[in-house]
Amino acid sequence: MQSNTENIAEFRHISIDYPLKKYTIRAVTDVTFELKRGKITALVGESGSGKTTLASSLIRCISEPGRVAEGEIVFYGKEEDGIREIRADALSDKEMRKFRWNKVSMVFQAAQSALNPVMTVRQQFFETLDAHDSKLTKEQKEEKCRGLLEYVKLDADRVLASYPHELSGGMKQRVMIAFSLLLDPELIILDEPTTALDVITQNYIFNLLKEINRERGISMLLMTHDISVVAKFADYMGVMYGGRLMEYGTVAEVFKNREHPYTAGLIGATPSIIGDISSMHPIEGSPPDLMNLPKGCIFSPRCPKCCDLCLTAEPPTREFADGSKGKCYFFKEADHADAADAN
């Protein structure tokens, strides 16, 4: 791990379980990676890979009955006297309520579900401010809400007086982005923030998020299954599969090397408007059944490079000099050494 002045959060050997009556499902297994301060980090992978479960553990919003079974989550928050280390997984319920939105906020996957249908946007903004910062006057709250809505390029007069059903999908998503900025957090978690939106609106939302990241220096953690979005939007990326972190590094290096067969498969299955469609190849097979995992490497049943070793022992996570990680026997040290020398 690097210095906490460079990282805003660190996930250290995190495992997350869903204990049921007759058995326990391990949804995330021994994941270690860091979020760089002021950067956009993406977690990419198929549905069910553990992206949202892992990210939600930072603010203790894992769906019931999920819980962090092993590991620790450290957040490095800015205080008046400098950077303070916060063990997010060890906070009390009261401390966590203060930690959420003040330090870390979240834009949920479906804005339609995240907003209260029987309250105006103004009422919902004011209610959140009252719960976290009751010292503000009505005029100050109004001014802050208007400023944020205008920042995300919405008509504040119309939107504040509207109920969610009176807004389009793109408008509701921008309301949620404004919501996430309400208490000036240091990190925003984005869970598939453009689900069910058309391509033009998706591009508009992502450009807006990148503008917020660059202008305000707010770190972001994005979960998505769309690797093309990661290429355009993120600075760092982690590739999740079956609850494991298969690869982590800068977006440029991961796309350049494509060392993990799963990463290469995701990139190879992405359509291009300029490439030959015959060069696209889907990943054969289906994601793993967490109740019946294969022996050895969890990706071995679908891997084109699978060998005897892959079928007998799960590969360890290797860390390289350039800060990247890989969970595969086929990673080449030389590629990462060259990247480290270039940096």
N, C-alpha and C positions, 0 to 999 in steps of 0.2 A: 504494500500500500504506500502511496505517496503522502506527502505532507498534507495536513489538514487545512493549510492555507490554499491548497489547490483543489481540494475536494469539499463538496458541501454535504455529502452523505456517503456512508460506506455500509454495504451489506456484507456481513462477515459470516460465512458458513451457515447461511439461512436454510432451514428446512421447515416446511409448513405441512401440518397434518390436518385431515378431516376425520376425526374419530366418529365412527358410526356404531350401531349396536353390536354387530358381529365382527367387524373388522375396521381397520384404519387405512385410509387412502393417503399416501404421501404425494401431495400435489407439487411441491417444490423440494428439491433435494440438493443440499450442500452448495448453495450458490454464493459466490463471493465476487463482488465488483464494486466500483465506485462511481459516483456521479460528480463530474467536474463542475466546479463553481463557474457560473456564468455561461455554461455550455448547454447544448441540447443533446441528450442521450436518448436513444431509441431502443426499445426491446421489441424484436420482431420474431414472429413465429406463427404457426398455424393455430387455429382455435383450440383451446385446451392445453396449450403448451406451458401455462403457468405465469404468463406475463402480468395479467391484472392481479392475480393472487399475490405475486411477489411485490409489486408496486404498492398495493393496498396495505401491505403489512407495515409500511412506513408510518401510516396514520391510523393503524389499527381498524381498518374498514374491511377486513376479510369477511366474506359471507359466513354465517353460522353453518356448522359448528367449527369452522377452521380456526387454527391457532398456530403461532410460531412455536415449533417444538424444540428447535435447536438454533444456536447462533445468536448474534446480536446486531442491532442496527444503530449506527452512530450518526448523529446529525451535528454539523458544525455551524451554529447560528451566530449571527453578528449581534454583539451587544455593545454598549457604550465603552466598555473597557477592552474590546477586542473580540476575538473569536472564542465562543464557549462551546465545549463538547456536551452534547445532550444524548443520553442513551434513550432513544425513542421507544425501544421495546420494553423499557423498565419504568416508563412514566405511569403515574397513577391515573385513574379515569379523569380526575379534575385537571391534572396537568396536561393530559392529552387533549381535552376540550380546548384548552388555551393554545396548545401547540398547533392544532388544526386551524387553518385559515390565517392565523398570525404568522406562522413559520412556513407551513406547507398547505397549499390548497389543491383542489382537484376539479378538473372539468370532466364530467362523467360521459359515458358513451352515448346516452340518449338524453338530449336536452329536454325532450318532451316529458320524460319521466322525472327529471331532476327538479323541475319547477312546479310549484304548487298551483294546481289549476283554478283554485277558488280565491287566490290572492293576486292583486296587481303586482307588477314588477317593483313599483315603489314600496309597497308594503313588505315584500320579501327582502329587499335591500335594507330597509329600515330595521326590520326584525333582526337581521344578522348583525347590523351595527350595534343595536341595543344590547344584544347578547354578549358582544365582545368589547364594546367601547361606549359605555353609557354616558360618558362625559360630553359627547358631542351634542350641540343644540340641533334643533330641527333644521335650521337654516344651513348649518355646517353639513349635516347629512345630505340635504338636498343638493348642495353644491358639489359634494364629493361624488354622489351618484350621477349627477349630470355630467361631470367631468369625465368619468369613466365610460359612460355610454357614448359620449362624443368622441372619446379616444378610440373606441372600437367602431367608429363611423356609423352611429345610429342616431336617429332623431330623438333626443332625450325627452322632449315634450310628449311625443306620441307614445314612446315605449314605456315610460314610467307609469303612465295612466292605463296601460294595456294589461289584459289578462293573457296568459301564455297562448291560448287558442287563437288570439287575434294576431299573432306574429307568425311569420314564415319559419321554416326550419333553420335557414341560415341566420335569421335575426335572433332566434332563440339560442343558437349556438354562440353568437356574439354576446348575448346577454350573459350566458354562463361564463364566458371569458372575462367580461367585466366583473362578474360576481367573484371570480377567482382572484381578481386584483384588489378587491374591496378593502382588505386589511394589510395591504402591502407585503405579501409573502416573499420569501426568498427562493422558494421552489414551487413550481406548478406541475402536478401530475396530469397528463392528458391521456385519457383512455379512449382510443379510437374516436377522436374529437369530430370527425367528419362523417360518421356513419349515417347512411340514408340521405346524404346530400348529393346534389349533382356535381359533376366534375368541375364546372366553373366555380361554383360556390366553395367546393373543397379547396381549390387552389387559392381562392381569396382568403379563406380562413387560415390556411397554412402561412401565407405571406404575412398576414396580420400577426400571427403568433411569433414568427421570426422577427418581425419589426419590434414587438414587445421585448423579446429576448435581447436584441441588440441595443435598443434604446434604454431599457430599464435594468439591464444586467441580471434579469431573473433567470435562474437555472430552470430547465425543463426536463421532465422524464415522459417520453412518449411511448405508448403501447400501440402497436399496429401489426397487421398481417401483410400490409402492402410495402414490399421492400423498395419499390420505386419512390415512395414518399420519403423513406429513410435516406435514399441517395441524394435527394434534393434539399431535405430539411434539416437533417441531424449532423452533429459533429462527431459523436461517438455512437457505437451501436453494440448491442448484445444480441446474440441469436439463441432463442430458447427452443427446446424440444423435449417433450415429456417431463417437464419440470426441472430440466438441467440447463445450465448455461453452456452451450456448445462452443461458442466463440465470442470474443470481445475485443474491440480495438477501435481505432479511428475509422470513420466511414471510408475514407480514401484507401486505407491499407486493407480493410476487409474486402472491399470490392475489387481491389487490384489483385490480391493474392487468391481469394476464393478457396482457401485451403480446406475448410471443413466441407465434406461432401454434401451436407445438408444446406449449408450456405450457398454452395455452387448450384444446388438444385433449385433453391428459391429464386436465385438470380436468373437461372436458365428458364424458369417457368414464367417469367414476367414478360408480357407482350411489349413490343416496341412499334411505334408508328413508322420507323425508318428501317428496321431490321427485317430480315427474311423470316416469315412465320414458320418456315420449316426448321429453323434453328431452335425453336421453343421445344422444350421437353418437360413434361410433367414429372413430378416425383412419384414413382410407382408405389403402390400400397397405401396403407392408412396409418394415421397417427397411432401411437402405442396405447394399449389398454392398461391403465395404471393398476388394475387388479391382477394383471397377468403379464408382467414384464418379461422380455426376452433375456436370456443369459448373456453376459458380456455387455457389449455396447448396446445402448437402447435403440440406436439408429440402425443396427446391423441388418434387420430384415429388409430394409429399404435401400441400403447403401450399395452403390455400384463398385466400391473399392473393398468391400468386406473380405477379410481373410480369416484364417483359423484363429488367430489371436483375438480378433474382434468378437468371436463367438464364445470365448472362454473367460475373458476378463474385461471389466469395464475400464476404459482408458482413464488415466488420471488427468486432472486439469493442469496443463503446463503453463507457466508464466514466463514471458520473454522479456528481454532487455528493453524493448520499446514500450512496455506496459501492456501489451496485448496478452490474451489468454486463449488457449485452445484445448478442447477435450476430444482429441483424436490422435491415433498412432501415426498418422501420415503428415502431421505438421512438420515443416522444415525450419530448423533453427536459423539457417542462413538468411531466409527472407526477412525475419524479424531483426536479425543483427544488422542487415543493410538499412532497414528503416530506422533503427536506433542511431546508427552512424549519421544518417541524413539529418536527423533531428539535432 
